[in-house]
Amino acid sequence: MYIYNENDQKIIEQRVAQFRGQTDRYLAGQLAEEEFLPLRLQNGLYVQRLAPMLRIAVPYGLLNTKQVRKLAHIAHTYDKGYCHITTRQNIQFNWPQLEEVPDILAELAEVQMHAVQTSGNCIRNTTTDQFAGVAQDELEDPRPWCEMIRQWSTFHPEFAFLPRKFKIAVSGTEGDRAAIQVHDIGIQIVKNDKNEIGFKILVGGGLGRTPVIGSVIREFLPQEDLLSYLDAILRVYNRHGNRTNKYKARIKILVRAWTPEVFAEEVESEWEYTKKIPCDLTREEIDRVKGFFTQPDYEAIDDNDAEQQLKILADDNIAFGKWLQRNIHAHKIPGYAAVTLSLKPTGVAPGDITDVQLEAVADLADKYSLGEIRTTHSQNLVLADVKKSDLFELWQKAKSGGFATPNIGTLTDMICCPGGDFCSLANAKSIPVAEALQRKFDDMDYVYDLGDLSLNISGCMNACGHHHVGNIGILGVDKKGDEFYQVQLGGNSDTDTTLGNVLGPSFGRDDMPEVVENILNVYVENRVNGESFTEAYRRIGIAPFKERVYSNKTGSKPTDPKESTDA
Amino acid sequence: MPKIIKDGQVIDDTWVIIDKDFEGVLPMAKVLLPMQYYLDKRDSLNLMCAGLWIDSEEEVEAIGLDANMFPLIAVNFPSFMDGRGFSIGRLLKERYGFTGQLRAIGNAIQDQLFYLKRCGFTSFDLKDGTDLEAACQSLNDFDVSYQSAYDQPEAIFRRN
């Protein structure tokens, strides 16, 4: 992974000093609330319902064990002993004291971590595929590019006060695991007809109040031109994005208003100028950064032997077999596998992890996975470089640590925002809905029979829980002070990213397990030849779901979802 | 007399900002003319004692290479959250080769000084009530920057 040099370290330390000064001025009454607000947001500090929330950056989801142990230390020293993995691969602490945040940042700086630009109207953490670098279907490792973007975007003097937040994702594969189509900028690594590696550039995707799939504005951008082209996009947006209405301020609204073609032309003409500035990457710099992501010294392992051993163990131990089926991802090197540690056991808020578990994960990573851990946008952790011969031992330890629930990619591996329990933007709670669903669908054989299925829950239309791209999406809405839940069906976040359709009037919280049960029954009764939920939904449409759910209605008072979301 | 920060020092300021809707005879002083006022009347104006100010929503392209007719151009930040002025500053300096004094006016705050400096601003008429002496230190919040900007056109990896 990338290791800071003297300059990187100095920048982060000076940030700590700067933020300490800002906090001191605020506490001394010398910095107004409304001025401190965007400054603290650009350092990841929110003031929530119950306490401040500090969001720490995990650049492109990559952590080493020293960093994970530091997070454990922060969790038990400054917080209530746990933290939360977000849908943008970052980490949130829910209970820090505002006065102590500069100390937390100083502790983070010791392990090359920070909270820079994790919130606010600026360029946020760049995210990518959690299997970057080990995936079999990868054209090139996206992480060096994410790091180059991280450096370019860190304290960019021109783009720290954008019309709205700005999120970039990079994918190195054809099949998209980084949700690049629903980011402000999506970057896909591609090869042109001359066999050169470059980037396809999408803009204007996003979820939130107005979900939009991004538009391609450039089919092929040469590697060296990446930063001047990003400068051009950001400058067009900074100058022309809507600044009067925050609900119309994301780049997607500008792209839609202008049309992607016109937006692309504006960017191209701006790029004529920005590429004359010596801002672009050099071959040496690309090679330098790539040098931090070279292939480790993998052992030469006979994959057939390894597989045979696993099969014997799995035959003896059904639970291990299930875990192998669900929580293991193929690795490009024979004899190795990537392991997903599930943070979705029943009864724990999805994505939450305790200090003790963090320590345990660090131990596992040191022992079995080259000392690195990844966070995923589906709020789990990944050990990316595990020898297949170690899987059984790892599974036993992961089980005692509480993160071996064999449910990755299934119904109970829900994506869920913190919702009304913590977040002051939320219209409704989301964690209790997730828990009720996990309790209702606790029969793992039933869950496995459903196959790959995503259920995503957001507590408000800001869509941190990515409900628009869940096969089943649940959105919390507020109706005159009461919490209701709108259901969407047919979304998906794979290569053919699709936004879900609203099923109909919303439901009370207690009705949700039954509503989801009805939806699943319609799928199970209608699927043919092992169709996935998405395939069946695309064939039969929304009508049969609607009919079942509303004819079986349980006496809740339906509300008009449109009216609710605008309330 | 109003105070501003210029080149890292707190100094008295003698420029008078002329409102956008100004009509009548200009005062006998160093005046900062609104951009549109200048564009409308440029053939009849005596620019001996004139600078210009540009609002954040205005298109700096309208001034373009005329920028160098002025010793000072100010860019207005109606709210400190309105970041368009950062782009306007860079365009004036980098695209139109403006060599004069570039000033931030309006409601820019101390914590933006470092970014403003990087975008080519050298003088700062900060939000009313700012402790200017204390604010000066924010010009140097960081010693190192990664990316190109006016003050350091070469990205960090192109130096050394």
Contacts between the chains, C-beta under 8 A, distances in Angstrom:
chain1	res1	chain2	res2	distance
A	7	B	144	4.8
A	7	B	156	6.5
A	10	B	143	6.4
A	10	B	144	5.5
A	11	B	142	6.3
A	11	B	144	5.5
A	11	B	145	7.8
A	11	B	146	7.5
A	14	B	141	6.4
A	14	B	142	4.9
A	14	B	143	6.8
A	14	B	144	7.9
A	15	B	142	7.7
A	17	B	141	7.9
A	18	B	111	7.9
A	18	B	138	7.9
A	18	B	141	4.8
A	18	B	142	7.6
A	22	B	111	6.4
A	30	B	131	7.3
A	35	B	80	6.9
A	35	B	109	5.6
A	35	B	111	7.4
A	38	B	81	6.3
A	39	B	111	5.5
A	121	B	81	7.2
A	121	B	83	7.7
A	151	B	146	4.4
A	151	B	147	7.5
A	151	B	156	7.6
A	152	B	146	6.2
A	152	B	147	5.1
A	152	B	155	7.8
A	154	B	146	5.8
A	155	B	115	7.6
A	155	B	142	6.7
A	155	B	145	6.5
A	155	B	146	7.3
A	156	B	147	5.6
A	157	B	86	6.5
A	157	B	114	7.4
A	157	B	115	4.0
A	157	B	116	7.7
A	157	B	118	3.6
A	157	B	119	5.4
A	157	B	145	7.4
A	157	B	147	7.8
A	157	B	149	4.9
A	158	B	83	7.7
A	158	B	86	4.5
A	158	B	87	5.7
A	158	B	90	5.9
A	158	B	115	7.6
A	158	B	119	5.9
A	158	B	149	6.8
A	159	B	83	7.2
A	159	B	86	7.5
A	160	B	83	6.6
A	160	B	86	7.6
A	160	B	112	7.8
A	160	B	115	5.6
A	161	B	80	7.4
A	161	B	81	5.7
A	161	B	82	6.9
A	161	B	83	2.9
A	161	B	86	7.0
A	161	B	112	7.6
A	162	B	83	6.0
A	163	B	83	8.0
A	227	B	147	7.4
A	227	B	155	7.2
A	231	B	148	8.0
A	235	B	87	5.5
A	238	B	83	5.9
A	238	B	84	6.4
A	238	B	86	7.3
A	238	B	87	5.2
A	239	B	84	5.7
A	239	B	87	5.2
A	243	B	82	6.1
A	243	B	84	7.5
A	273	B	94	7.8
A	273	B	95	5.8
A	277	B	94	6.9
A	277	B	148	5.2
A	277	B	153	5.8
A	278	B	148	6.3
A	278	B	153	5.6
A	278	B	154	4.7
A	278	B	155	6.6
A	278	B	158	5.4
A	279	B	147	6.3
A	279	B	148	3.6
A	279	B	153	7.7
A	279	B	155	5.0
A	280	B	155	7.6
A	281	B	157	7.5
A	282	B	157	6.3
A	282	B	158	6.3
A	284	B	157	7.3
A	285	B	157	3.9
A	285	B	158	7.8
A	288	B	157	7.2
